[in-house]
Amino acid sequence: MEREKMVEELAGIVGKENVLSSETDLLLYGYDASLFRGRPDCIVLPGSTEEVSKIVKFARANGIHIVARGSGTNLSGGTIPTQGGIVLHFSRMNRVLEIDIENQRAVVEPGIFTLVLKNQLARYGYIYQPDPASEKVSTLGGNFGENSGGPHCLKYGVTTNHILGAEVVLYDGEVIQVGGKALDHPGYDLTGVLVGSEGTLGIATKLILRIMPKPEAVKTMLAIYNSLEDAGRTVSAIIADGIIPATLEMIDRLTIKAVEESIHAGFPLDAEAVLLIELDGLKDGMERLAERIMEICRKNNVREVKVAKTEAERAQLWAGRRGAFGAVARLRPNYFVCDGTVPRTRLPEVLTRVMEIGRRYGLAIANVFHAGDGNLHPLILFDERNEEELRKVHLAGSEILKLCADAGGTISGEHGIGTEKMKEMLFVFNSQDIAAMKKVKKAFDPEDVYNPGKVLPEQTLSA
Ligand SMILES: Cc1cc2nc3c(=O)[nH]c(=O)nc-3n(C[C@H](O)[C@H](O)[C@H](O)COP(=O)(O)OP(=O)(O)OC[C@H]3O[C@@H](n4cnc5c(N)ncnc54)[C@H](O)[C@@H]3O)c2cc1C
């Protein structure tokens, strides 16, 4: 269908002002936080479920693809319109529809920023736990699409543990409800299937979330190390001791340098690594737990453990962690985030090998990651204008994921597969596994209307 005609028809559904198609718009919606680029035919900003349903019916009838988009901060190319079509941007559907304190639930539209919901909940003394470092700008629809994680997911679980139900528009425009406010739902767990499906199975227009009272007390510590391996060993020793802190984050020397140059979080410049450890829960017993953690740190050659004494000190440490990706972005024109997961006990060894891969390709790598979950984020620094360097980045990234898979881990902790890691799916799944996933895609979206060419590789290995 000609773009002009498409724009006119879509304007009839959402209003002229909510369809974007200028050259600048097509350029802006052609990229996300990954290294990939595409080009949509137009961008549509729906205002209601009914409008989404009409857009989907129109797209299906005319063989047009649809890519759902929150803020486009995903790091795996999940929102790249690789085959053109409509980008469905949820910025207008950004309301909190209900906060139900008695039942500890919230109902929201998908376009709301994660932190905006959290700020509203804070007025009631409540919290929505998943906390991607991008929460200031990421949307709950995007968190749903990626099954996002964050520092506090070590103790509380990732997005899938906090989304209890959704209103979903299927490929033919039909609207269904999956899950709900109650704890258990009979029938298949379709909410579980849809969370993390990267916009390939259905489009969420409402989300039902689990919310929790804020913990009574919090204690935040910074453990400082002269060796990355000692920091890694401390992580598994803490968990092996039966302690699950709220967060257990690791930041290495290069990241510390970047953070200190821009955010001044108080991380020592001469350390090889720091661990940001936070306990939360009841006040009673917290001091004893903190003492035990410090003892484990000492056994693993910690240089010093600092405890945040005020809320301002805690906020400063967290600003350093949450701003780390942004700070690293100042070191070189580009960075590429790998997102592999390994069993915690393998962290020291895998980290050493990640740095070896960097040296072999002549690429600098900074590390800042959810160590408690064994979820590595090596940030490979480069300049995309240098084609040879870019080629090496892709090779090094793939090698790091293979290393994680071979160490008994996997190729994504939280950033999804998107356009970027389809080939690497074969590191962890065989052809039967992939074929089963393709059947799920076919059942939900037999005509490939939603986000085509993502997640599942075309070719499969023989089993
Ligand atoms: C600096 C930085 C830090 C980050 N830190 C973290 C982190 O700590 N943890 C983490 O997990 N991620 C992190 N991310 C990655 C990213 O922020 C998350 O994946 C986030 O959930 C994406 O949200 P978004 O609104 O930008 O979604 P988008 O990027 O717009 O979309 C993500 C996926 O969801 C799909 N989607 C969007 N809306 C819907 C909908 N309504 N229905 C169905 N599918 C939909 C899209 O099609 C796409 O596949 C970080 C990214 C950056 C840039």
The ligand as a Gaussian input file, in Angstrom:
#p B3LYP/6-31G(d) Opt

LIG

0 1
 C       21.139000       3.061000      29.974000
 C       20.296000       1.819000      29.920000
 C       20.203000       1.020000      31.060000
 C       19.419000      -0.146000      31.017000
 N       19.317000      -0.903000      32.150000
 C       18.561000      -2.025000      32.142000
 C       18.447000      -2.844000      33.304000
 O       19.006000      -2.578000      34.365000
 N       17.688000      -3.955000      33.203000
 C       17.036000      -4.294000      32.050000
 O       16.366000      -5.332000      32.027000
 N       17.132000      -3.541000      30.945000
 C       17.865000      -2.414000      30.951000
 N       17.960000      -1.651000      29.823000
 C       17.243000      -2.063000      28.594000
 C       15.834000      -1.424000      28.418000
 O       15.737000      -0.207000      29.098000
 C       14.735000      -2.386000      28.860000
 O       14.707000      -3.487000      27.964000
 C       13.329000      -1.739000      28.906000
 O       12.389000      -2.627000      29.447000
 C       12.825000      -1.284000      27.539000
 O       11.718000      -0.438000      27.754000
 P       11.215000       0.517000      26.584000
 O        9.989000       1.217000      27.062000
 O       12.303000       1.367000      26.107000
 O       10.787000      -0.566000      25.507000
 P       11.146000      -0.644000      23.960000
 O       12.604000      -0.664000      23.782000
 O       10.377000       0.382000      23.227000
 O       10.531000      -2.075000      23.608000
 C       11.091000      -3.250000      24.130000
 C       10.365000      -4.478000      23.568000
 O        9.043000      -4.523000      24.075000
 C        8.088000      -4.546000      23.016000
 N        6.943000      -3.749000      23.465000
 C        6.915000      -2.433000      23.784000
 N        5.680000      -2.087000      24.168000
 C        4.910000      -3.196000      24.097000
 C        3.538000      -3.476000      24.348000
 N        2.682000      -2.534000      24.750000
 N        3.090000      -4.745000      24.152000
 C        3.929000      -5.736000      23.734000
 N        5.239000      -5.522000      23.470000
 C        5.721000      -4.266000      23.663000
 C        8.809000      -3.953000      21.818000
 O        8.258000      -4.399000      20.596000
 C       10.226000      -4.463000      22.038000
 O       10.353000      -5.779000      21.555000
 C       18.737000      -0.504000      29.823000
 C       18.850000       0.309000      28.689000
 C       19.615000       1.447000      28.726000
 C       19.698000       2.288000      27.499000

